Amino acid sequence: MALKSHSLDPQTVKELHNELPRCSVIAQEWQDRVFPAGDSGGEAREPQTVGELLEANRLAIGYVYKGGQCTEYVFHRTPENIAYFLGSRPDASKIIVTDALDRLILDTVGNLIDTCPDQELLREVKKTLIPIQRGEAAAQPLFCPTMDEVDEYYEGQLAPESGQLQL
């Protein structure tokens, strides 16, 4: 119970990850998913397809309000990705980021973070976001399909003759 109030810095997580023994029987891609380097360790590969994104199991849903419209996006939930997502949409009037269960991660008013219940996450996001907002860094490209694209992916997974998911 005492460990719940403590967290390891990203460098320590990275060092621990590097010390884990590799098993030659298990595919490397699977090992990286089961033993990720951490949210900001940088070793875990970013999802590049909708299938990989959904398998990663760390989804964030971004609701971007702009010009009276709301567009929903899905992306891999890391502090850096949240910052890149926000930083690449400076003209949005409001952004809400939730987890896959629709629990609030953070929201913005314009390009300023308004609410973020997890203060540690807020500190991590700001490390990347503030330089972007100041023009000192650019928001990195981020794989974030729209919810419509995710729905199309699921429809493509249905067996045409039975309407059942293909395994």
MOGI-V277435 format. One record per pair of residues at least 6 apart in sequence whose ideal C-beta (glycine too) atoms are under 7 Angstrom apart, sorted by the first residue. I is the first residue (numbers start at 1). J is the second residue. D is the distance in whole Angstrom. If there is no record, write none. Layout:
((I & J & D) (I & J & D))
This chain:
((7 & 120 & 7) (10 & 38 & 6) (10 & 40 & 4) (10 & 41 & 6) (13 & 37 & 7) (13 & 38 & 4) (13 & 41 & 5) (14 & 37 & 6) (14 & 38 & 7) (14 & 41 & 4) (14 & 43 & 7) (17 & 35 & 6) (17 & 37 & 4) (17 & 38 & 7) (17 & 41 & 6) (17 & 43 & 6) (20 & 35 & 5) (22 & 31 & 7) (23 & 31 & 7) (32 & 44 & 6) (32 & 45 & 6) (33 & 56 & 7) (36 & 44 & 4) (37 & 43 & 3) (37 & 44 & 5) (39 & 78 & 5) (39 & 79 & 6) (40 & 78 & 7) (40 & 79 & 6) (40 & 80 & 6) (40 & 124 & 7) (46 & 76 & 6) (46 & 143 & 7) (47 & 53 & 4) (47 & 56 & 5) (47 & 76 & 5) (47 & 143 & 6) (48 & 143 & 6) (50 & 145 & 6) (50 & 149 & 7) (50 & 150 & 6) (50 & 153 & 4) (51 & 153 & 7) (53 & 74 & 6) (53 & 76 & 6) (53 & 143 & 7) (56 & 76 & 6) (58 & 76 & 6) (58 & 77 & 4) (59 & 74 & 6) (59 & 77 & 6) (59 & 99 & 7) (59 & 100 & 4) (60 & 75 & 5) (60 & 77 & 4) (60 & 82 & 7) (60 & 97 & 5) (60 & 99 & 6) (60 & 105 & 6) (61 & 72 & 6) (61 & 74 & 6) (61 & 98 & 5) (61 & 100 & 7) (62 & 73 & 4) (62 & 75 & 7) (62 & 85 & 5) (62 & 95 & 6) (62 & 97 & 5) (62 & 144 & 7) (63 & 70 & 6) (63 & 72 & 6) (63 & 95 & 7) (63 & 96 & 4) (64 & 70 & 7) (64 & 71 & 5) (64 & 73 & 7) (64 & 89 & 6) (64 & 92 & 5) (64 & 95 & 5) (65 & 92 & 6) (65 & 93 & 5) (65 & 94 & 4) (66 & 91 & 6) (66 & 92 & 5) (66 & 93 & 6) (71 & 146 & 6) (72 & 146 & 6) (72 & 147 & 4) (73 & 144 & 4) (73 & 145 & 7) (73 & 146 & 6) (74 & 144 & 7) (74 & 145 & 6) (74 & 147 & 6) (74 & 150 & 5) (75 & 81 & 6) (75 & 85 & 6) (75 & 142 & 6) (75 & 143 & 7) (75 & 144 & 4) (77 & 99 & 7) (79 & 121 & 6) (79 & 124 & 4) (79 & 125 & 5) (79 & 128 & 7) (80 & 128 & 5) (81 & 142 & 6) (82 & 97 & 6) (82 & 105 & 7) (82 & 125 & 5) (83 & 125 & 5) (83 & 128 & 4) (83 & 129 & 4) (83 & 132 & 7) (84 & 139 & 5) (84 & 140 & 5) (84 & 142 & 5) (85 & 142 & 6) (85 & 144 & 6) (86 & 95 & 6) (86 & 108 & 6) (86 & 129 & 6) (87 & 129 & 6) (87 & 132 & 3) (87 & 133 & 7) (87 & 139 & 4) (88 & 139 & 4) (89 & 95 & 6) (90 & 111 & 5) (93 & 110 & 7) (94 & 107 & 7) (94 & 108 & 6) (94 & 109 & 6) (95 & 107 & 7) (95 & 108 & 5) (96 & 107 & 5) (97 & 105 & 4) (97 & 106 & 5) (98 & 104 & 6) (98 & 105 & 6) (99 & 105 & 6) (104 & 115 & 7) (104 & 117 & 6) (106 & 113 & 6) (106 & 115 & 6) (106 & 116 & 4) (107 & 114 & 5) (107 & 115 & 5) (108 & 114 & 6) (111 & 133 & 6) (113 & 122 & 7) (116 & 122 & 4) (131 & 137 & 4) (132 & 138 & 7) (132 & 139 & 5) (157 & 165 & 5) (157 & 166 & 6) (158 & 164 & 7) (158 & 165 & 6) (159 & 166 & 5))
